Amino acid sequence: MFLKDLHKAYDLFKQAIDKDDNLFFLIDYETSGYLYNNLGYNYYNGDGIEKDDEKAFQCLKKSANVYGNEYGMVHLAQMYLDANHILPDTVDYNLAAYSMANDYLYPNHKTAFELLEKAADKGYMYAINLLGYYYRNGKYCMQNYKKAFECFEKSAKNNNAYGMYQLGLMYDFGEYKEKNSSIANDLYMKAVEKVEKGDHNLSDVDLGILYNNLGNNYRQGDGIGQYYSRALELLTKAVQYDKKYAARNLGHMYYYGQGIDIDYDKAMELYEQAANAGNVKAMNDLGFYLKKGQHIEKDLKKAFEWFSKSAKLNSSYAMFQLGIMYGSGQYVEKDYQQSNNYYQKAIDNLSQNNDMGGKNNTGILYKNLALHHYEGKGTTQNYQKAYELFLKAESYGNSVAMYHLGLMYTIECHKI
């Protein structure tokens, strides 16, 4: 009778390898691969044994290259990709990238991807999903939606929850295949079934996104019947895992009374949770409601602070709102020059991040800056510039811009 003792086990494995590296040939070929993988992995993580990257690398190399163990291949690949230690017989990580199968990978990444592909070919789901993740996000390689899709499709067909979830995301966002919310929802539902049976390896962030996306699609009726009760259930679960997106969507349900009684205080609480987690749209929601005093006590100082945070995160809408606040002297001292700066930043940013919330706001943005050039507020009076901006505002249906264009065409001194 003896008790489990990881320290003793690994010490004995280490001593055995030190004395006779061929010892594992006494064990069957497949088991040897697993043993070298387990020992190498635990050396790498310092699990039950002192962390030693050099010994981890040697053990995992043997597991992968001598015994063809798929787990060893993946763990060895991760050591190459981590690149946070010196590995034997690898080239300088800073050498110029070169092409491998149409993907530009650093030399150590080439080796890592070859190992991952071997493990994936052996049907190891973790390797398939890892490859898919790297290709989808362009991590360690050029972004390749086709290869990512193929990996996740293979994983999903093998009833893997992570593969279903990732393939659902690709259909939801129209990555490689045309956007199809209906197929995305089917995949999300299958993944949720696996999750609720405990048969999954999704992180808390992934769980939050999965529940949020399916819940919000139920809320909006996107590719699926609109069911507020199911949406409420899923979004409530999502908030437990990740507040950034789900808290805002759940906040909308309380704000608009979707399947639940209207509760503005609860809605604002949820918007703030999402904003504090980094959701720019939630920051803008709070800024707007606080600025207007809409279903919440008016607080221009807090509104300004939220818009300032959002603008730093590249929100065109927040820049637009700051332009209005400086132009009208709301909370801050009136400053037309600063107002113009924010309006121009918002316009310059539209091609990268148009979160203006529709044509009406975009038209007002161009119109406001046009008026300042027309009247010489915060800038030298410039009718040509004003005319160009009024034309842009008119293209978004802005009636004030139409009126001023009419004036410019009828008054001789304003002719362009």
Solvent accessible surface area in square Angstrom, and as a share of the most:
residue,aa,sasa,rsa
1,M,234,1.04
2,F,180,0.75
3,L,152,0.76
4,K,175,0.74
5,D,65,0.33
6,L,73,0.36
7,H,131,0.58
8,K,126,0.53
9,A,38,0.30
10,Y,23,0.09
11,D,58,0.30
12,L,105,0.52
13,F,63,0.26
14,K,58,0.24
15,Q,79,0.35
16,A,24,0.19
17,I,32,0.16
18,D,99,0.52
19,K,173,0.73
20,D,67,0.35
21,D,64,0.33
22,N,93,0.48
23,L,55,0.27
24,F,5,0.02
25,F,127,0.53
26,L,150,0.75
27,I,62,0.32
28,D,87,0.45
29,Y,131,0.50
30,E,114,0.51
31,T,49,0.29
32,S,0,0.00
33,G,1,0.01
34,Y,73,0.28
35,L,34,0.17
36,Y,3,0.01
37,N,8,0.04
38,N,70,0.36
39,L,2,0.01
40,G,0,0.00
41,Y,88,0.34
42,N,14,0.07
43,Y,9,0.03
44,Y,31,0.12
45,N,79,0.40
46,G,31,0.30
47,D,73,0.38
48,G,15,0.14
49,I,25,0.13
50,E,150,0.67
51,K,112,0.47
52,D,45,0.23
53,D,35,0.18
54,E,86,0.38
55,K,80,0.34
56,A,0,0.00
57,F,0,0.00
58,Q,79,0.35
59,C,10,0.06
60,L,0,0.00
61,K,52,0.22
62,K,52,0.22
63,S,0,0.00
64,A,5,0.04
65,N,92,0.47
66,V,65,0.38
67,Y,15,0.06
68,G,23,0.22
69,N,8,0.04
70,E,35,0.16
71,Y,72,0.27
72,G,0,0.00
73,M,10,0.05
74,V,0,0.00
75,H,27,0.12
76,L,2,0.01
77,A,0,0.00
78,Q,39,0.18
79,M,0,0.00
80,Y,14,0.05
81,L,5,0.03
82,D,64,0.33
83,A,36,0.28
84,N,113,0.58
85,H,25,0.11
86,I,157,0.80
87,L,8,0.04
88,P,36,0.22
89,D,115,0.60
90,T,38,0.22
91,V,75,0.43
92,D,81,0.42
93,Y,59,0.23
94,N,134,0.69
95,L,87,0.43
96,A,88,0.69
97,A,50,0.39
98,Y,85,0.32
99,S,64,0.42
100,M,27,0.12
101,A,68,0.53
102,N,132,0.68
103,D,2,0.01
104,Y,120,0.46
105,L,1,0.01
106,Y,93,0.35
107,P,21,0.13
108,N,5,0.02
109,H,22,0.10
110,K,60,0.26
111,T,48,0.28
112,A,0,0.00
113,F,0,0.00
114,E,68,0.30
115,L,9,0.04
116,L,0,0.00
117,E,63,0.28
118,K,110,0.47
119,A,0,0.00
120,A,9,0.07
121,D,118,0.61
122,K,109,0.46
123,G,38,0.37
124,Y,40,0.15
125,M,42,0.19
126,Y,82,0.31
127,A,0,0.00
128,I,2,0.01
129,N,7,0.04
130,L,24,0.12
131,L,6,0.03
132,G,0,0.00
133,Y,79,0.30
134,Y,16,0.06
135,Y,6,0.02
136,R,31,0.11
137,N,70,0.36
138,G,29,0.28
139,K,88,0.37
140,Y,56,0.21
141,C,12,0.07
142,M,106,0.47
143,Q,100,0.44
144,N,34,0.17
145,Y,74,0.28
146,K,102,0.43
147,K,55,0.23
148,A,0,0.00
149,F,5,0.02
150,E,81,0.36
151,C,19,0.11
152,F,0,0.00
153,E,58,0.26
154,K,88,0.37
155,S,0,0.00
156,A,16,0.12
157,K,161,0.68
158,N,85,0.44
159,N,87,0.45
160,N,29,0.15
161,A,3,0.03
162,Y,29,0.11
163,G,0,0.00
164,M,8,0.04
165,Y,2,0.01
166,Q,5,0.02
167,L,10,0.05
168,G,0,0.00
169,L,9,0.04
170,M,0,0.00
171,Y,28,0.11
172,D,15,0.08
173,F,124,0.52
174,G,31,0.30
175,E,25,0.11
176,Y,105,0.40
177,K,86,0.37
178,E,155,0.69
179,K,110,0.47
180,N,56,0.29
181,S,11,0.07
182,S,57,0.37
183,I,66,0.33
184,A,0,0.00
185,N,1,0.01
186,D,70,0.36
187,L,20,0.10
188,Y,0,0.00
189,M,61,0.27
190,K,109,0.46
191,A,0,0.00
192,V,3,0.02
193,E,103,0.46
194,K,29,0.12
195,V,15,0.09
196,E,92,0.41
197,K,162,0.69
198,G,58,0.56
199,D,76,0.40
200,H,66,0.29
201,N,91,0.47
202,L,11,0.06
203,S,59,0.38
204,D,88,0.45
205,V,84,0.48
206,D,25,0.13
207,L,9,0.04
208,G,1,0.01
209,I,41,0.21
210,L,0,0.00
211,Y,6,0.02
212,N,12,0.06
213,N,20,0.10
214,L,0,0.00
215,G,0,0.00
216,N,25,0.13
217,N,10,0.05
218,Y,19,0.07
219,R,20,0.07
220,Q,101,0.45
221,G,30,0.29
222,D,48,0.25
223,G,38,0.37
224,I,36,0.18
225,G,37,0.36
226,Q,100,0.44
227,Y,129,0.49
228,Y,69,0.26
229,S,90,0.58
230,R,68,0.25
231,A,0,0.00
232,L,38,0.19
233,E,81,0.36
234,L,0,0.00
235,L,0,0.00
236,T,64,0.37
237,K,58,0.25
238,A,0,0.00
239,V,19,0.11
240,Q,129,0.57
241,Y,80,0.31
242,D,28,0.15
243,K,84,0.36
244,K,65,0.27
245,Y,96,0.37
246,A,1,0.01
247,A,0,0.00
248,R,48,0.17
249,N,15,0.08
250,L,9,0.05
251,G,0,0.00
252,H,21,0.09
253,M,0,0.00
254,Y,36,0.14
255,Y,13,0.05
256,Y,123,0.47
257,G,27,0.26
258,Q,30,0.13
259,G,51,0.49
260,I,54,0.27
261,D,123,0.63
262,I,94,0.48
263,D,58,0.30
264,Y,64,0.24
265,D,116,0.60
266,K,66,0.28
267,A,0,0.00
268,M,15,0.07
269,E,85,0.38
270,L,5,0.02
271,Y,0,0.00
272,E,80,0.36
273,Q,49,0.22
274,A,0,0.00
275,A,2,0.02
276,N,106,0.55
277,A,48,0.37
278,G,26,0.25
279,N,12,0.06
280,V,33,0.19
281,K,110,0.47
282,A,0,0.00
283,M,10,0.04
284,N,12,0.06
285,D,23,0.12
286,L,5,0.02
287,G,0,0.00
288,F,64,0.27
289,Y,17,0.06
290,L,11,0.06
291,K,14,0.06
292,K,112,0.48
293,G,28,0.27
294,Q,69,0.31
295,H,88,0.39
296,I,50,0.26
297,E,152,0.68
298,K,115,0.49
299,D,46,0.24
300,L,47,0.23
301,K,103,0.44
302,K,105,0.44
303,A,0,0.00
304,F,33,0.14
305,E,72,0.32
306,W,28,0.10
307,F,0,0.00
308,S,28,0.18
309,K,105,0.44
310,S,0,0.00
311,A,15,0.11
312,K,175,0.74
313,L,92,0.46
314,N,64,0.33
315,S,0,0.00
316,S,0,0.00
317,Y,25,0.10
318,A,0,0.00
319,M,18,0.08
320,F,4,0.02
321,Q,11,0.05
322,L,1,0.01
323,G,0,0.00
324,I,40,0.20
325,M,0,0.00
326,Y,32,0.12
327,G,15,0.14
328,S,58,0.37
329,G,31,0.29
330,Q,50,0.22
331,Y,107,0.41
332,V,26,0.15
333,E,155,0.69
334,K,109,0.46
335,D,59,0.30
336,Y,59,0.22
337,Q,119,0.53
338,Q,61,0.27
339,S,0,0.00
340,N,15,0.08
341,N,69,0.35
342,Y,42,0.16
343,Y,6,0.02
344,Q,62,0.27
345,K,109,0.46
346,A,0,0.00
347,I,27,0.14
348,D,91,0.47
349,N,11,0.06
350,L,23,0.11
351,S,107,0.69
352,Q,142,0.63
353,N,47,0.24
354,N,95,0.49
355,D,29,0.15
356,M,1,0.00
357,G,77,0.74
358,G,44,0.42
359,K,139,0.59
360,N,108,0.55
361,N,37,0.19
362,T,3,0.02
363,G,1,0.01
364,I,46,0.23
365,L,0,0.00
366,Y,17,0.06
367,K,30,0.13
368,N,23,0.12
369,L,1,0.01
370,A,0,0.00
371,L,35,0.18
372,H,21,0.09
373,H,26,0.12
374,Y,28,0.11
375,E,82,0.37
376,G,27,0.26
377,K,72,0.30
378,G,35,0.34
379,T,49,0.29
380,T,117,0.68
381,Q,94,0.42
382,N,64,0.33
383,Y,65,0.25
384,Q,88,0.39
385,K,66,0.28
386,A,0,0.00
387,Y,33,0.13
388,E,78,0.35
389,L,12,0.06
390,F,0,0.00
391,L,69,0.34
392,K,91,0.38
393,A,0,0.00
394,E,68,0.30
395,S,81,0.52
396,Y,65,0.25
397,G,51,0.49
398,N,17,0.09
399,S,79,0.51
400,V,61,0.35
401,A,0,0.00
402,M,92,0.41
403,Y,136,0.52
404,H,26,0.11
405,L,9,0.04
406,G,33,0.32
407,L,52,0.26
408,M,1,0.00
409,Y,126,0.48
410,T,106,0.62
411,I,70,0.36
412,E,123,0.55
413,C,99,0.59
414,H,22,0.10
415,K,119,0.50
416,I,96,0.48
